[in-house]
Amino acid sequence: MTAIVVAFGLPRPVAEALIHRLAAEGKYAREPVFNEKMALRQFSMRQVMETLKGGTINQGPSKDECGDWRCRIKRRVAGRLVRIVVAIHATDFLYLISIH
């Protein structure tokens, strides 16, 4: 008899810990549109890093069209609610997609 492996996805607590670790290790890249939205919405890099290193996931993770795990992480920093859409690539790199 052979075992059948069923993929259940990436659990939220695991994804959250992964985002925190990758941010602390500096393993992330900002998409060009992320930089534009960050400037337009007047968020600082400090707010971004505080959110990535200590925020909680409030949407996702779910697989996107590129096969990455996409989710939204949020945290209140310096009196403002910061929400960042990230893509976890192969569990070893983050792409910062958007900021609200």
PyMOL commands that set and color helices and strands:
alter all, ss='L'
color gray80, all
select helices_A, chain A and resi 12-24+32-40+45-54
alter helices_A, ss='H'
color red, helices_A
select strands_A, chain A and resi 28-30+56-63+69-77+80-89+93-99
alter strands_A, ss='S'
color yellow, strands_A
deselect
rebuild
show_as cartoon
